[in-house]
């Protein structure tokens, strides 16, 4: 796409100046004429020229809030009867300067040149989720773009709400954990060494608790940095291993087996899976296509691998429920309810209800874990500080009693 600077006259004879994008000068002139402008001067702005504004905002990521607003607005305008191009032009005027505005402009140009909306979106796959691109393609085939856009907005909103709730629930425990580490470091570096030096100058045997505290502090000061370095190397090793296909499969499988965290991860994945499947089946996608897309959307590699395998089994004539049968990755409730939905012909509605159920389980689980972690961390900090005070006072009482004797 080329950029042009124009000078034009409107129907009343007033001058209008501005810039626009078009594939060539002829199309730029035609676009201006459609707006009721008569072109007096049209100049192409060189890509490396000083006239072209270098806007870093078009390279920034698009927030979920912006994406939800875009699809909601698009759904409303399409439902009101506006053509796709006009709806996108209005959406562009409502979007603040940034990457989404730039992408919408590119999509308008592609659609004007004959591309369907889904293909125009696919050119910007780093902005639009794979799920959105495929659903819009299905909406084009069934003539229900407005309904698909509305479902996408609801899906992205739910997903963002779950993520925000999980993050908010973990903020306080994380702050408490950081505070605990800070307290331990402060005690080891600033409090215990001077106290140990004072006690050692007395030349008397210390109580066992005090001696243990001093020895632990000395050990931490001497070898603490080595343990920190080993921990960093371990974390880097885990990250590198996770980047490999086998490593990601092994670690994701392990995460699902962790007692509390594994349940939360599974509930979140099942909520997203059932929501996505319900939305895609309702929008006209086949079970094979839906499972393939879900396999790319779900982040846990064990679950996504099973979804890919299930899609291949469907091609061999198996039903969805039996194809999804894998207790380690897919809970039995999901397969059982899927079987019920297939038998009754209401699979999309059943999956939506299952998604609501797992959303509720995730919310309850997050609150419960937060309620467990908070007092545990407070007890941990209180225990450390209490032990330090106990050791200090025991040593002081010991010195006083021996001195008095």
C-alpha positions as CSV (number, residue, x, y, z in Angstrom):
1,X,0.0,0.0,0.0
2,X,1.2,3.5,-0.9
3,X,0.7,6.7,1.0
4,X,-0.6,9.8,-0.8
5,X,-0.8,13.5,0.2
6,X,-3.7,15.3,-1.5
7,X,-5.1,18.7,-2.1
8,X,-8.8,18.6,-3.2
9,X,-11.9,20.7,-3.4
10,X,-15.3,19.8,-2.0
11,X,-18.7,20.6,-3.6
12,X,-18.7,24.1,-2.0
13,X,-15.2,24.9,-3.4
14,X,-13.4,24.7,-0.1
15,X,-9.9,23.2,-0.1
16,X,-9.3,19.9,1.7
17,X,-5.9,18.6,2.6
18,X,-4.9,15.2,4.0
19,X,-3.3,11.8,3.4
20,X,-4.7,8.4,2.5
21,X,-3.6,4.9,1.6
22,X,-4.2,3.2,-1.7
23,X,-2.6,0.7,-4.0
24,X,-2.0,3.3,-6.7
25,X,-2.8,6.9,-7.7
26,X,-5.9,5.9,-9.7
27,X,-7.5,4.2,-6.8
28,X,-6.6,7.1,-4.5
29,X,-8.3,9.5,-6.9
30,X,-11.4,7.2,-7.1
31,X,-11.6,7.0,-3.3
32,X,-11.5,10.8,-3.0
33,X,-14.2,11.2,-5.6
34,X,-16.4,8.8,-3.7
35,X,-16.1,11.2,-0.8
36,X,-17.3,14.1,-3.0
37,X,-13.8,15.6,-3.4
38,X,-12.3,16.8,-6.7
39,X,-8.6,16.2,-6.7
40,X,-6.4,19.2,-7.5
41,X,-3.1,17.7,-6.5
42,X,-2.0,14.2,-5.5
43,X,1.5,13.4,-4.4
44,X,2.9,10.0,-3.3
45,X,4.8,10.1,-0.1
46,X,8.1,8.2,-0.3
47,X,8.4,5.3,2.2
48,X,11.7,6.8,3.4
49,X,10.7,10.4,3.0
50,X,10.5,13.1,5.6
51,X,6.8,13.6,4.9
52,X,5.8,10.2,6.1
53,X,5.1,10.1,9.8
54,X,6.9,7.3,11.6
55,X,4.4,5.9,14.1
56,X,5.7,3.3,16.6
57,X,2.2,2.8,18.0
58,X,1.2,0.7,15.0
59,X,3.7,-1.9,16.2
60,X,2.4,-2.2,19.7
61,X,0.3,-5.1,20.8
62,X,-3.5,-4.8,20.8
63,X,-5.1,-5.2,24.2
64,X,-8.0,-7.6,24.8
65,X,-10.2,-4.6,25.8
66,X,-9.6,-3.1,22.4
67,X,-10.4,-6.4,20.7
68,X,-13.6,-6.9,22.6
69,X,-14.7,-3.3,21.8
70,X,-13.9,-3.9,18.1
71,X,-15.9,-7.1,17.8
72,X,-18.9,-5.7,19.8
73,X,-19.0,-2.6,17.7
74,X,-18.7,-4.6,14.5
75,X,-21.5,-6.9,15.5
76,X,-23.8,-4.0,16.3
77,X,-23.1,-2.3,13.0
78,X,-23.5,-5.4,10.9
79,X,-26.7,-6.2,12.7
80,X,-28.0,-2.7,11.9
81,X,-27.5,-3.6,8.2
82,X,-24.3,-1.7,7.4
83,X,-22.0,-3.3,4.7
84,X,-18.7,-4.7,6.0
85,X,-16.5,-2.0,4.6
86,X,-18.6,0.8,6.0
87,X,-18.7,-0.9,9.4
88,X,-14.9,-1.2,9.4
89,X,-14.6,2.5,8.4
90,X,-16.7,3.5,11.3
91,X,-14.8,1.2,13.6
92,X,-11.5,2.7,12.5
93,X,-12.9,6.2,13.3
94,X,-13.7,5.1,16.8
95,X,-10.4,3.4,17.5
96,X,-7.6,5.4,19.0
97,X,-4.4,5.8,17.1
98,X,-2.4,2.6,17.3
99,X,-1.9,-0.8,15.8
100,X,-5.6,-1.8,15.7
101,X,-6.4,1.3,13.7
102,X,-3.6,0.6,11.3
103,X,-4.7,-3.0,10.9
104,X,-8.4,-2.0,10.2
105,X,-7.1,0.4,7.6
106,X,-5.2,-2.4,5.9
107,X,-8.2,-4.7,6.1
108,X,-10.4,-2.1,4.4
109,X,-8.0,-1.8,1.5
110,X,-7.8,-5.6,1.1
111,X,-11.6,-6.0,1.2
112,X,-12.0,-3.2,-1.4
113,X,-9.6,-5.2,-3.6
114,X,-11.8,-8.2,-3.4
115,X,-10.6,-10.2,-0.3
116,X,-13.1,-11.6,2.1
117,X,-12.9,-10.3,5.7
118,X,-11.5,-13.5,7.1
119,X,-8.5,-13.5,4.7
120,X,-8.0,-9.8,5.4
121,X,-7.8,-10.7,9.1
122,X,-5.5,-13.7,8.4
123,X,-2.9,-11.3,7.1
124,X,-2.7,-9.9,10.6
125,X,-2.6,-13.2,12.5
126,X,-0.3,-11.7,15.1
127,X,-3.2,-9.4,16.1
128,X,-6.3,-11.5,15.6
129,X,-6.5,-14.9,17.3
130,X,-6.7,-18.0,15.2
131,X,-10.1,-18.7,16.7
132,X,-11.4,-15.3,15.5
133,X,-10.1,-15.8,11.9
134,X,-11.7,-19.2,11.5
135,X,-15.0,-18.1,13.1
136,X,-15.2,-15.1,10.8
137,X,-14.6,-17.4,7.9
138,X,-17.5,-19.7,9.1
139,X,-19.7,-16.6,9.6
140,X,-19.0,-15.6,6.0
141,X,-20.1,-19.0,4.7
142,X,-23.3,-19.0,6.8
143,X,-24.1,-15.3,6.5
144,X,-24.0,-14.7,10.2
145,X,-21.0,-12.4,10.6
146,X,-22.9,-10.2,13.2
147,X,-23.6,-13.2,15.4
148,X,-20.1,-14.6,15.2
149,X,-18.6,-11.2,16.0
150,X,-20.9,-11.0,19.1
151,X,-19.9,-14.5,20.2
152,X,-16.2,-13.6,19.8
153,X,-16.6,-10.5,21.9
154,X,-18.3,-12.5,24.7
155,X,-15.6,-15.2,24.5
156,X,-12.7,-12.8,24.7
157,X,-14.4,-10.9,27.5
158,X,-14.9,-14.1,29.5
159,X,-11.4,-15.2,28.9
160,X,-9.9,-11.9,30.0
161,X,-12.1,-11.8,33.1
162,X,-10.9,-15.3,34.1
163,X,-7.3,-14.3,33.6
164,X,-7.7,-11.0,35.5
165,X,-9.5,-12.8,38.4
166,X,-6.7,-15.4,38.6
167,X,-4.0,-12.7,38.6
168,X,-5.7,-10.6,41.2
169,X,-6.2,-13.5,43.5
170,X,-2.4,-14.2,43.3
171,X,-1.2,-10.7,43.8
172,X,-1.6,-10.7,47.6
173,X,0.1,-14.1,48.2
174,X,2.9,-13.0,45.8
175,X,3.4,-9.8,47.8
176,X,3.5,-11.7,51.0
177,X,6.0,-14.2,49.6
178,X,8.3,-11.3,48.5
179,X,8.0,-9.8,51.9
180,X,8.9,-13.1,53.5
181,X,12.1,-13.3,51.4
182,X,12.9,-9.7,52.3
183,X,12.5,-10.4,56.0
184,X,14.7,-13.4,55.9
185,X,17.4,-11.6,54.0
186,X,17.2,-8.6,56.4
187,X,17.6,-10.9,59.4
188,X,20.5,-12.9,57.9
189,X,22.4,-9.8,56.8
190,X,21.6,-7.1,59.3
191,X,20.3,-8.5,62.5
192,X,21.9,-11.9,63.2
193,X,25.6,-11.2,62.4
194,X,26.0,-8.3,65.0
195,X,24.1,-10.3,67.5
196,X,26.3,-13.3,66.9
197,X,29.5,-11.2,67.2
198,X,28.2,-9.8,70.5
199,X,27.5,-13.3,71.9
200,X,30.7,-14.8,70.8
201,X,32.6,-12.1,72.7
202,X,31.1,-13.4,75.9
203,X,32.9,-16.7,75.5
204,X,30.1,-18.8,76.8
205,X,28.2,-21.7,75.4
206,X,25.0,-20.7,73.7
207,X,21.6,-22.4,73.8
208,X,21.0,-24.9,71.0
209,X,18.4,-22.7,69.3
210,X,20.7,-19.6,69.3
211,X,23.6,-21.6,68.0
212,X,21.5,-23.1,65.2
213,X,20.3,-19.6,64.2
214,X,23.9,-18.3,64.1
215,X,25.2,-21.3,62.1
216,X,22.3,-21.0,59.7
217,X,23.1,-17.3,59.2
218,X,26.8,-18.0,58.6
219,X,25.9,-20.8,56.1
220,X,23.5,-18.4,54.2
221,X,26.1,-15.7,54.1
222,X,28.9,-18.0,52.8
223,X,26.9,-20.1,50.3
224,X,23.8,-18.1,49.7
225,X,25.0,-16.7,46.4
226,X,25.9,-20.2,45.1
227,X,22.4,-21.4,45.8
228,X,20.9,-18.4,44.1
229,X,23.2,-19.1,41.1
230,X,22.2,-22.7,41.0
231,X,18.5,-21.7,41.2
232,X,18.9,-19.4,38.3
233,X,20.7,-22.1,36.3
234,X,17.9,-24.5,37.1
235,X,15.2,-22.1,36.0
236,X,17.0,-21.4,32.8
237,X,17.4,-25.1,32.2
238,X,13.6,-25.6,32.8
239,X,12.8,-22.8,30.3
240,X,15.1,-24.2,27.6
241,X,13.7,-27.7,28.2
242,X,10.2,-26.3,28.0
243,X,11.0,-24.8,24.6
244,X,11.4,-28.3,23.1
245,X,8.3,-30.2,22.0
246,X,9.1,-33.2,24.3
247,X,10.0,-30.9,27.2
248,X,6.8,-29.0,26.9
249,X,4.7,-32.2,26.7
250,X,6.5,-33.6,29.8
251,X,6.2,-30.4,31.9
252,X,2.6,-29.7,30.9
253,X,1.7,-33.3,31.9
254,X,3.5,-32.8,35.2
255,X,1.7,-29.5,35.9
256,X,-1.6,-31.2,35.6
257,X,-0.6,-33.7,38.3
258,X,0.2,-31.1,40.9
259,X,-2.6,-31.5,43.5
260,X,-4.0,-28.0,43.7
261,X,-2.4,-26.1,40.8
262,X,-3.1,-29.0,38.4
263,X,-6.9,-28.8,39.1
264,X,-6.9,-25.1,38.5
265,X,-5.0,-25.5,35.2
266,X,-7.4,-28.3,34.1
267,X,-10.5,-26.3,35.0
268,X,-9.2,-23.2,33.1
269,X,-8.4,-25.3,30.0
270,X,-11.7,-27.1,30.1
271,X,-13.6,-23.9,30.4
272,X,-11.8,-22.4,27.4
273,X,-12.1,-25.7,25.4
274,X,-15.8,-26.1,25.9
275,X,-16.6,-22.5,25.3
276,X,-14.5,-22.5,22.0
277,X,-16.1,-25.8,20.8
278,X,-19.6,-24.6,21.6
279,X,-19.0,-21.3,19.7
280,X,-17.4,-22.9,16.7
281,X,-20.0,-25.7,16.3
282,X,-22.8,-23.1,16.7
283,X,-21.1,-20.9,14.0
284,X,-21.1,-23.7,11.5
285,X,-17.6,-25.2,11.7
286,X,-17.3,-29.0,11.6
287,X,-16.2,-31.1,14.6
288,X,-12.9,-31.9,12.8
289,X,-12.2,-28.2,12.2
290,X,-13.3,-27.2,15.7
291,X,-11.0,-29.7,17.4
292,X,-8.1,-28.7,15.2
293,X,-8.5,-25.1,16.1
294,X,-8.9,-25.8,19.8
295,X,-5.7,-27.9,19.6
296,X,-3.9,-24.7,18.5
297,X,-5.7,-22.5,21.0
298,X,-5.2,-24.5,24.2
299,X,-1.8,-23.8,25.7
300,X,-1.3,-27.1,27.6
301,X,0.5,-29.4,25.2
302,X,-0.9,-32.6,26.6
303,X,-4.4,-31.4,26.1
304,X,-3.7,-29.9,22.7
305,X,-2.0,-33.1,21.5
306,X,-5.1,-35.1,22.5
307,X,-7.4,-32.7,20.7
308,X,-5.3,-33.1,17.5
309,X,-5.5,-36.9,17.9
310,X,-9.3,-36.6,18.5
311,X,-9.7,-34.7,15.2
312,X,-8.0,-37.4,13.3
313,X,-10.1,-40.1,14.9
314,X,-13.3,-38.2,13.9
315,X,-12.1,-38.6,10.2
316,X,-12.0,-42.3,10.9
317,X,-15.7,-42.4,11.8
318,X,-15.6,-42.1,15.6
319,X,-17.8,-39.7,17.5
320,X,-16.5,-36.7,19.4
321,X,-17.0,-38.2,22.9
322,X,-15.1,-41.4,22.3
323,X,-12.4,-39.4,20.5
324,X,-11.9,-37.2,23.5
325,X,-11.6,-40.1,25.9
326,X,-8.3,-39.5,27.7
327,X,-8.7,-39.1,31.5
328,X,-5.3,-37.7,32.0
329,X,-6.0,-34.8,29.7
330,X,-9.8,-34.6,29.4
331,X,-12.0,-35.1,32.5
332,X,-14.6,-37.8,32.3
333,X,-17.3,-35.2,32.9
334,X,-16.5,-33.5,29.6
335,X,-16.6,-36.7,27.6
336,X,-19.8,-37.8,29.3
337,X,-21.6,-34.5,28.7
338,X,-20.3,-34.5,25.1
339,X,-21.9,-37.9,24.6
340,X,-25.2,-36.6,26.0
341,X,-25.0,-33.6,23.7
342,X,-24.3,-35.7,20.6
343,X,-27.2,-38.1,21.4
344,X,-29.7,-35.2,21.9
345,X,-28.5,-33.0,19.1
346,X,-27.7,-30.1,21.5
347,X,-24.0,-30.4,21.7
348,X,-23.3,-26.7,21.4
349,X,-25.7,-25.9,24.3
350,X,-24.4,-28.7,26.5
351,X,-20.8,-27.6,25.9
352,X,-21.7,-24.0,26.8
353,X,-23.2,-25.2,30.1
354,X,-20.1,-27.3,30.8
355,X,-18.0,-24.2,30.2
356,X,-20.0,-22.3,32.7
357,X,-19.6,-25.1,35.2
358,X,-15.8,-25.2,34.8
359,X,-15.7,-21.4,35.0
360,X,-17.4,-21.6,38.4
361,X,-15.0,-24.4,39.5
362,X,-12.0,-22.3,38.5
363,X,-13.3,-19.2,40.4
364,X,-14.0,-21.3,43.5
365,X,-10.6,-23.0,43.2
366,X,-8.7,-19.7,42.8
367,X,-10.4,-18.2,45.9
368,X,-9.7,-21.3,47.9
369,X,-6.1,-21.4,47.0
370,X,-5.7,-17.8,47.7
371,X,-7.4,-18.3,51.1
372,X,-4.9,-21.2,51.8
373,X,-1.8,-19.4,50.7
374,X,-2.3,-16.1,52.5
375,X,-2.4,-17.5,56.1
376,X,0.3,-20.0,55.2
377,X,2.7,-17.2,54.2
378,X,1.7,-15.1,57.2
379,X,2.4,-18.1,59.5
380,X,5.7,-18.6,57.7
381,X,6.9,-15.0,58.3
382,X,5.6,-15.1,61.8
383,X,7.3,-18.4,62.5
384,X,10.7,-17.1,61.3
385,X,10.5,-13.8,63.2
386,X,9.2,-15.6,66.3
387,X,12.1,-18.1,66.2
388,X,14.6,-15.3,65.9
389,X,13.1,-13.6,68.9
390,X,13.0,-16.8,70.8
391,X,16.6,-17.6,70.1
392,X,17.7,-14.0,71.0
393,X,15.8,-13.9,74.3
394,X,16.9,-17.5,75.2
395,X,20.5,-16.4,74.7
396,X,20.1,-13.3,76.8
397,X,18.4,-15.1,79.6
398,X,21.2,-17.7,79.5
399,X,23.8,-15.0,79.8
400,X,22.0,-13.2,82.6
401,X,21.4,-16.4,84.6
402,X,25.1,-17.4,84.2
403,X,26.3,-13.9,85.1
404,X,24.0,-13.8,88.1
405,X,25.3,-17.2,89.3
